[in-house]
Amino acid sequence: MDFTPEFSTDPERLDTLAIHKFLSESAYWARGRSLASVQASIRGSLNFAAYHPETKHMLAYARAVTDRATMYYLADVFVLPEWRGRAIGRQLIQFAVQHPDLARLTGLLVTKDAAALYHDYGFRETAHNDRVAMMRVRAWLEAERNSIE
């Protein structure tokens, strides 16, 4: 990579339309998500983004839903396709998990295809002998996802 991305948690810098476009059109977990839902999720989250140092264009995005006391849920992590293969996603995850509001908390996430990547940042599968992680998915969302896959 011929540059070092800039990382920020400033929601004012986010390219909300690019986030919406990627999530609603390309992300298997968020296809069809409305702009209003994306805007609300940004307002209710600690947001992380990577930017090109010269053009200031957003390259990657992630958000954490957190109480800032005990846990956070890492969600909507992506690198725009034209910027993949440059370790920007890895750097963004590192930036997020080391953030002062998250570094000492328990982190959760759900992934279909990137578990090995998240292992590098301390995430582990949650199935243990004495407990299991569970998730409640809204019925309409589950039906929609089943029709897409």
LOZA-63763 format. One line per 8 residues: number of its first residue (from 0); their letters; for each residue y, x negated, z of N, C-alpha, C, O. Coordinates in steps of 0.05 Angstrom, whole numbers. Layout:
NUM> a> Y/X/Z/Y/X/Z/Y/X/Z/Y/X/Z  ...
This chain:
0> mdftpefs> -23/-17/0/0/0/0/24/-18/0/25/-38/15  44/-12/-16/68/-28/-19/91/-20/-1/113/-28/-5  85/-2/18/106/7/37/92/16/63/68/22/63  108/17/84/98/28/109/111/55/113/136/57/114  95/76/116/107/103/119/124/105/145/119/91/164  143/123/144/158/130/169/144/154/181/134/171/166  142/154/207/129/177/221/150/190/239/167/178/251  148/217/240/167/232/255/155/257/267/136/268/256
8> tdperldt> 167/266/289/159/292/300/182/312/297/181/334/308  203/305/282/226/322/279/220/345/261/216/341/237  220/370/271/214/393/254/235/398/232/229/411/212  259/388/236/280/391/216/274/375/191/284/382/169  259/355/193/252/338/169/229/349/153/226/342/130  214/368/164/190/378/150/197/392/124/217/406/122  180/388/105/182/402/79/164/427/82/141/426/74  175/448/94/159/472/100/147/484/75/124/493/76
16> laihkfls> 161/483/53/150/495/28/126/478/18/106/490/8  127/452/20/104/435/13/81/439/31/58/440/22  86/442/57/65/448/76/52/475/69/27/476/68  68/495/64/57/521/57/41/520/31/19/531/30  52/507/11/38/505/-14/11/492/-11/-9/502/-21  10/469/3/-16/456/6/-35/474/22/-58/478/14  -27/484/45/-45/499/62/-54/524/47/-78/530/47  -36/539/35/-44/565/24/-60/563/-2/-74/581/-10
24> esaywarg> -56/540/-16/-70/537/-42/-93/517/-42/-111/520/-59  -92/497/-25/-112/475/-27/-129/471/-3/-151/461/-5  -120/479/21/-136/474/45/-157/495/49/-151/519/51  -182/487/50/-204/507/53/-201/524/78/-210/547/79  -188/513/99/-186/527/125/-161/546/126/-159/561/145  -144/545/106/-119/560/108/-112/574/82/-89/584/79  -130/575/63/-124/588/37/-113/616/42/-124/633/56  -90/621/29/-78/647/31/-59/651/54/-47/672/58
32> rslasvqa> -56/631/71/-38/633/94/-9/638/84/0/625/66  4/657/97/31/665/88/52/644/97/47/629/116  74/645/83/96/627/90/106/634/118/112/616/134  107/659/125/116/667/152/97/656/173/106/647/194  71/655/168/52/644/187/55/614/190/54/603/212  60/600/167/65/571/168/90/565/184/90/547/201  111/580/179/136/576/194/133/581/224/143/565/240  118/602/231/113/608/259/96/586/272/101/578/295
40> sirgslnf> 76/576/257/59/555/268/75/529/273/70/515/292  93/523/255/110/500/258/128/503/283/130/484/299  140/526/287/157/531/310/141/528/336/152/519/356  116/536/336/100/536/361/84/511/365/66/510/382  89/490/350/73/465/351/89/440/354/114/440/349  76/419/363/87/392/361/78/382/334/55/379/329  97/377/317/92/370/289/93/340/284/110/326/296  76/330/266/75/302/259/75/300/229/61/315/215
48> aayhpetk> 92/282/218/92/279/189/97/250/182/110/235/197  87/242/159/92/216/148/110/219/124/107/238/108  129/200/121/148/202/99/150/175/85/145/154/96  156/176/59/161/152/44/187/140/54/207/154/56  188/114/59/211/102/71/236/102/53/259/101/63  232/102/27/255/102/8/263/130/-1/286/137/0  243/145/-11/249/171/-22/252/193/0/264/214/-5  241/187/24/241/206/46/223/231/41/224/250/57
56> hmlayara> 208/230/19/189/253/14/167/253/34/157/232/43  159/277/42/137/280/61/111/273/47/106/283/24  93/258/60/68/249/48/44/262/61/23/266/49  47/268/87/24/278/103/35/294/127/58/291/135  18/311/137/26/329/159/3/334/178/-20/334/170  9/339/203/-10/349/223/7/363/245/31/358/247  -6/380/260/8/392/282/-11/395/306/-35/396/303  1/395/330/-14/398/354/-4/423/369/20/425/374
64> vtdratmy> -22/440/376/-15/463/394/-23/453/422/-46/447/427  -3/453/440/-9/441/466/7/453/489/29/465/485  -4/451/513/10/458/537/24/434/549/38/436/569  20/411/537/31/385/545/23/377/574/35/359/586  3/390/584/-7/384/611/-36/377/612/-44/358/626  -53/392/597/-82/388/599/-95/384/572/-114/368/570  -86/397/551/-101/396/526/-83/401/502/-60/411/504  -94/394/479/-80/400/453/-102/406/432/-125/397/435
72> yladvfvl> -94/421/412/-111/428/390/-97/416/365/-75/424/358  -110/397/352/-100/384/328/-107/401/304/-131/407/300  -88/408/288/-93/427/266/-78/420/241/-59/404/241  -86/431/219/-72/429/193/-66/401/185/-44/395/175  -85/383/189/-82/355/182/-87/351/152/-109/359/143  -68/340/138/-73/334/110/-54/313/99/-33/308/110  -63/300/78/-47/281/63/-45/293/35/-65/302/24  -21/294/24/-17/305/-3/-35/288/-22/-36/264/-19
80> pewrgrai> -48/302/-41/-67/288/-58/-57/262/-71/-73/243/-73  -33/262/-80/-23/238/-94/-19/214/-76/-14/192/-85  -21/218/-50/-17/196/-30/-43/189/-16/-43/172/3  -65/200/-23/-91/194/-10/-101/167/-18/-93/155/-38  -119/156/-1/-131/130/-6/-113/107/2/-119/84/-5  -93/112/18/-74/91/27/-73/89/58/-55/76/68  -92/101/71/-94/101/101/-71/116/114/-67/112/138  -56/132/100/-34/146/112/-44/167/132/-32/171/153
88> grqliqfa> -66/180/125/-78/200/144/-87/187/170/-82/197/191  -99/164/168/-108/149/191/-84/141/209/-84/145/233  -63/132/196/-39/124/211/-26/149/224/-16/147/246  -27/171/210/-15/196/221/-31/205/246/-19/213/266  -57/204/244/-74/212/267/-68/193/290/-66/202/313  -67/167/285/-61/148/306/-34/154/319/-31/154/343  -14/160/303/13/167/313/11/192/330/24/193/352  -4/211/322/-7/236/337/-21/232/364/-10/240/385
96> vqhpdlar> -44/219/364/-59/217/389/-46/198/408/-53/199/432  -29/180/399/-14/162/417/13/173/426/27/161/442  20/196/416/46/208/423/46/212/454/26/221/465  69/206/467/70/209/496/63/237/507/53/239/529  67/258/491/60/285/501/31/291/498/21/311/509  16/274/484/-13/279/479/-32/257/489/-55/263/494  -22/233/492/-39/210/496/-58/213/520/-81/202/519  -51/227/541/-68/230/565/-82/257/566/-94/263/587
104> ltgllvtk> -80/273/545/-92/299/545/-119/300/531/-126/281/516  -134/321/536/-159/326/521/-151/338/494/-137/358/493  -161/326/473/-156/336/446/-180/351/435/-203/343/439  -174/372/420/-194/388/407/-187/390/377/-163/388/370  -207/392/360/-202/398/332/-227/409/320/-249/407/332  -224/421/297/-247/431/282/-246/419/254/-224/420/241  -268/408/244/-268/396/217/-294/403/204/-315/404/216  -293/407/178/-317/411/162/-327/385/150/-351/382/145
112> daaalyhd> -308/367/144/-316/344/128/-304/317/137/-306/297/123  -292/315/161/-279/290/169/-287/281/197/-271/266/209  -310/289/207/-317/281/234/-318/251/238/-309/241/258  -328/236/219/-330/207/221/-302/195/224/-298/176/239  -283/205/209/-256/196/211/-245/200/240/-233/181/251  -248/223/251/-238/229/277/-252/214/299/-240/210/321  -277/206/295/-291/189/314/-275/164/320/-274/154/343  -262/153/300/-247/128/303/-223/131/322/-212/111/331
120> ygfretah> -216/156/329/-193/161/346/-202/175/372/-186/187/386  -228/172/379/-238/181/404/-249/209/405/-258/218/426  -248/224/383/-259/251/383/-290/250/381/-300/233/367  -303/268/395/-332/269/394/-341/298/392/-327/317/400  -365/302/381/-376/329/380/-378/339/409/-383/323/427  -376/365/412/-374/376/440/-400/388/450/-401/397/473  -421/389/434/-446/400/444/-459/382/465/-468/360/458  -459/390/489/-471/375/511/-493/393/523/-495/416/516
128> ndrvammr> -509/381/540/-531/396/552/-520/419/570/-534/440/572  -497/416/581/-487/436/600/-463/452/590/-453/469/605  -454/447/565/-432/463/555/-431/462/524/-443/445/512  -417/480/513/-413/482/484/-385/492/478/-375/509/492  -373/481/457/-347/491/449/-352/517/433/-371/519/418  -334/536/436/-336/561/422/-310/568/409/-289/558/418  -310/584/388/-286/592/374/-288/621/367/-308/630/357  -266/635/370/-264/663/361/-246/663/337/-223/656/339
136> vrawleae> -257/671/314/-242/673/289/-236/702/284/-254/720/287  -212/708/277/-205/736/271/-223/746/249/-229/732/230  -232/771/252/-252/782/234/-243/782/205/-259/775/188  -218/789/200/-209/789/172/-209/761/160/-214/758/136  -203/741/176/-202/713/167/-231/704/160/-235/691/140  -249/711/178/-277/704/173/-288/716/147/-301/703/131  -282/741/143/-290/755/118/-278/742/94/-291/738/73  -252/735/96/-239/722/74/-251/694/67/-255/688/44
144> rnsie> -256/679/88/-268/652/84/-296/654/72/-303/639/54  -312/674/81/-338/677/69/-337/684/40/-354/676/24  -317/699/32/-314/707/3/-305/683/-14/-310/683/-38  -291/663/-1/-282/640/-16/-304/620/-20/-306/608/-41  -320/615/0/-341/594/-1/-365/602/-15/-384/586/-18
